[in-house]
Every structure is written in structure tokens, then in C-alpha cells.
Amino acid sequence: MQNQYNMPSFLYRNGLTLFFLFLFIITLVAQALTGWKENNQELQDIGGRPLALTQYLGSGHFISATFENFQSEFLQMGMYVLLTVGLRQVGSAESKSLDKAEEVDREPNPSPDAPWPVKKGGIWLKLYSHSLSLCFSLLFLISWALHLYGSWVDHNDQQVLMHKPQDSIMQFLGEPTFWFETFQNWQSEFISIVSIVFLTIYLRQKGSPESKPVDAPHMETGK
């Protein structure tokens, strides 16, 4: 057993997650504050009353803007996890080998240190074997629904201020606003995947697990 005095610190062991979680919180707060000011300006321009910050956080404007981004990120990660099971890109550090067996494809072994679903077997093992993609899929569906709800509420708030009839959620789905917001995010996620898959063929970052070794041949596939 590893000596507790030699155990790396909590920050060292969790630095990647904590760093990006910190950035997420900072940027979410910044989004809320700037979105609040922007939304209040838009409301005043069309004759509405400005909202308090606490009111804004429950508004369609904030919910839509937040989950519009969430859903595209979860879609990207979920599709990437699933499609890299079967699809290949010669030379990419992000691809499995074209001809060699991969460690991730081996059958699970119910060893003493294995996660409990592996030791349990049956349906629990089946679910656990696909739990990453299932989780991303669920997060995507929840975020997509919240984006739709927020965008619909914000749309109807503006309709009221402009003395126009409100739309049902099905009517709103037939209009281009929601789908424009959706597709402009999806296309950016797809091009970012193309970038990381293709650029890792020819470019390197020493020390990064997302890169091949600096001296690896361009057409060497995988890490």
C-alpha cells in the first residue's frame, strides 16, 4: 500500500477537473452578469421594465443562453465517445489503431479492484459498459429541453412586450429562432472535433496525452 506521506496532494491529484471547474464557475458568473445587463437594455428598448439579478437568473433569456451551450457540448462529447468506438482516422492521436487490438476493447474482468457493476455482472455490467455514452446522452437531452424551454419563454416575453400573441411551444418549434440557436452551436462543436482529430496527425504537444510523442511518424495511429 502506498505510504500516506508519499500520496500526492488533493490539488495535484484533481488539478485538471478543479482548474476547469473554476473556469466554468468564473465564466458562468460573468455570463450571468453581462447577460443581465444586456437583457435589461433590450427590455428597456422595447418598453419593458428591467429585472433584478435574481429575477434574471430564472428568466428565459438566461436559461436559454446557458443550456444552448451545454447541450451542444454534451452532444459533441457523447457522439465522440460513441463514434470513436468504430470509426478510425489514420495518423490521428485521437483514433484507435487501424489493425491492433486495443486495451479498451478487452472483456471486463471481475477482479477484486474492479468497479462493483463489473463484479455484479448481468444488466449492471451491461449498463456500466455503456455508462459514459448514456450519461452524455441524458445530459444532452436535459440540456436540449431546457434550452427549448428557455428560448420559448424568452420569445413569448418579447411577444408580450411588442403586443403580439404568444406562441405555444409547438408553434415555437416550427419557427427558425430555436433551430438557428441550435445549429450555430452544433456546427462549432463538429468543426472542433475535426480540428483535434486531424491536427494531431501532423502537430505535437510534448507531455500532453492528447498528442502523439513528438518523434512519432505522422501516419502512426493512436497514442
C-alpha positions in Angstrom: 0.0 0.0 0.0 1.3 3.5 -0.9 2.6 5.4 2.2 0.1 8.2 3.0 3.0 10.6 3.4 4.0 10.0 -0.2 0.5 10.5 -1.5 0.3 13.5 -3.9 -1.9 16.3 -2.6 -5.6 16.6 -3.4 -5.0 19.5 -5.7 -2.3 17.6 -7.6 -4.5 14.5 -8.0 -7.5 16.5 -9.2 -5.9 19.5 -10.8 -7.4 19.1 -14.3 -11.0 18.8 -13.0 -10.6 21.6 -10.4 -9.0 24.0 -12.9 -11.7 23.7 -15.5 -14.4 23.7 -12.8 -13.0 27.0 -11.5 -13.0 28.4 -15.1 -16.6 27.2 -15.5 -17.8 29.0 -12.4 -16.0 32.2 -13.2 -17.3 32.3 -16.8 -20.9 31.4 -15.7 -20.9 34.2 -13.3 -19.5 36.6 -15.9 -22.2 35.3 -18.4 -24.9 35.9 -15.8 -23.8 39.5 -15.1 -23.2 40.6 -18.7 -26.4 38.8 -19.9 -28.4 40.5 -17.1 -27.2 43.9 -18.3 -27.8 43.1 -22.0 -31.2 41.8 -21.3 -32.3 44.8 -19.3 -31.1 47.1 -22.0 -33.2 45.1 -24.6 -36.2 45.2 -22.3 -35.9 49.0 -21.9 -35.6 49.4 -25.6 -38.9 47.8 -26.2 -40.7 49.4 -23.3 -40.2 46.7 -20.6 -39.1 47.0 -17.0 -35.5 45.9 -16.0 -35.2 42.8 -14.0 -33.3 42.3 -10.7 -30.4 39.8 -11.0 -32.3 37.1 -9.1 -35.3 37.5 -11.5 -32.9 37.3 -14.4 -31.4 34.0 -13.3 -34.9 32.5 -13.7 -35.7 34.2 -16.9 -35.9 32.5 -20.3 -33.0 34.7 -21.6 -30.6 33.2 -19.0 -31.9 29.6 -19.2 -31.8 29.6 -23.0 -28.3 31.1 -23.3 -26.9 28.7 -20.7 -28.3 25.4 -21.9 -27.9 26.4 -25.5 -24.2 25.9 -24.9 -24.5 23.0 -22.6 -26.5 20.8 -25.0 -24.0 21.3 -27.8 -21.1 20.3 -25.6 -22.8 17.2 -24.3 -23.8 16.3 -27.9 -20.2 16.7 -29.0 -18.8 14.6 -26.2 -21.4 11.9 -26.4 -21.0 11.5 -30.2 -17.3 11.5 -29.9 -17.3 8.7 -27.2 -19.6 6.6 -29.4 -18.1 7.2 -32.8 -14.5 6.6 -31.7 -15.5 3.0 -30.9 -15.9 2.1 -34.5 -14.5 4.9 -36.7 -10.8 5.5 -37.4 -8.6 8.2 -38.7 -5.2 7.2 -39.9 -2.4 9.1 -38.2 -4.6 10.7 -35.5 -3.7 10.6 -31.8 -7.5 10.6 -31.2 -8.1 7.3 -33.1 -7.8 3.7 -32.1 -5.2 1.7 -34.1 -6.2 0.5 -37.6 -5.0 -3.0 -37.0 -4.0 -3.7 -33.4 -6.2 -4.8 -30.6 -6.9 -2.0 -28.0 -7.0 -2.3 -24.2 -10.4 -0.6 -24.1 -11.9 -3.4 -26.2 -11.0 -6.2 -23.8 -13.7 -8.1 -22.0 -14.2 -6.8 -18.4 -12.6 -8.9 -15.7 -14.4 -9.1 -12.3 -11.2 -8.6 -10.2 -11.3 -7.5 -6.6 -10.4 -4.0 -7.6 -12.9 -3.7 -10.4 -15.9 -1.4 -10.0 -18.9 -3.1 -8.4 -21.1 -3.4 -11.6 -18.3 -5.4 -13.1 -18.3 -7.8 -10.1 -22.1 -7.8 -10.1 -22.4 -8.8 -13.8 -25.6 -9.1 -15.7 -27.6 -6.0 -16.6 -25.5 -3.9 -14.3 -22.4 -4.7 -16.2 -24.2 -4.1 -19.5 -25.3 -0.6 -18.4 -21.9 0.2 -16.9 -20.2 -0.9 -20.1 -22.1 1.9 -21.9 -22.5 4.3 -18.9 -20.3 7.1 -20.3 -22.3 7.5 -23.6 -25.6 7.0 -21.7 -24.7 9.8 -19.3 -23.7 12.2 -22.0 -26.9 11.3 -23.9 -29.1 12.0 -20.9 -27.3 15.3 -20.2 -27.8 16.3 -23.8 -31.5 15.6 -23.7 -32.0 17.5 -20.5 -30.0 20.5 -21.7 -31.7 20.5 -25.1 -35.1 20.5 -23.4 -34.1 23.4 -21.0 -32.7 25.3 -24.0 -36.0 24.9 -25.8 -38.0 25.9 -22.7 -35.8 29.0 -22.0 -35.8 30.1 -25.6 -39.6 29.7 -25.8 -40.2 31.7 -22.6 -37.9 34.5 -23.8 -39.6 34.6 -27.1 -43.0 34.9 -25.5 -41.8 37.6 -23.1 -40.8 39.6 -26.1 -44.0 38.9 -27.9 -46.0 40.3 -24.9 -43.9 43.5 -24.8 -44.4 44.0 -28.5 -48.2 43.4 -28.1 -48.1 40.3 -30.2 -49.8 36.9 -29.4 -47.8 34.3 -27.5 -46.9 31.1 -29.3 -47.3 27.6 -28.0 -44.2 25.5 -27.6 -45.1 23.5 -30.7 -45.6 26.7 -32.7 -42.3 28.0 -31.5 -40.6 24.7 -32.7 -41.8 25.5 -36.2 -40.1 28.9 -36.2 -36.4 29.4 -37.1 -35.2 31.1 -33.9 -34.7 28.0 -31.8 -33.1 26.0 -34.6 -30.8 28.8 -35.6 -29.6 28.9 -32.0 -29.2 25.1 -32.0 -27.4 24.7 -35.3 -24.9 27.6 -34.8 -23.7 25.7 -31.7 -23.7 22.3 -33.2 -21.6 23.2 -36.2 -18.9 24.8 -34.0 -18.7 21.6 -31.9 -18.3 19.4 -35.0 -15.5 21.5 -36.5 -13.7 21.4 -33.2 -13.7 17.6 -33.3 -12.5 17.7 -36.9 -9.7 20.0 -35.8 -8.4 17.8 -32.9 -8.7 14.6 -34.9 -6.9 16.0 -38.0 -4.3 18.3 -36.4 -3.0 15.6 -34.2 -1.8 13.8 -37.3 0.8 16.4 -38.0 1.2 18.5 -34.9 2.5 17.7 -31.4 2.3 18.9 -27.9 5.1 17.4 -25.7 3.7 16.0 -22.5 0.0 16.1 -23.5 -2.0 12.8 -23.5 -3.9 14.3 -26.4 -0.8 14.3 -28.6 1.4 11.6 -30.0 5.1 11.5 -29.0 7.0 14.3 -30.7 9.1 11.9 -32.7 6.2 9.7 -33.8 5.7 9.3 -37.5 2.8 11.2 -38.9 0.9 8.1 -40.1 1.3 6.3 -36.7 -2.3 6.0 -35.5 -3.2 6.4 -31.8 -1.0 7.5 -28.9 
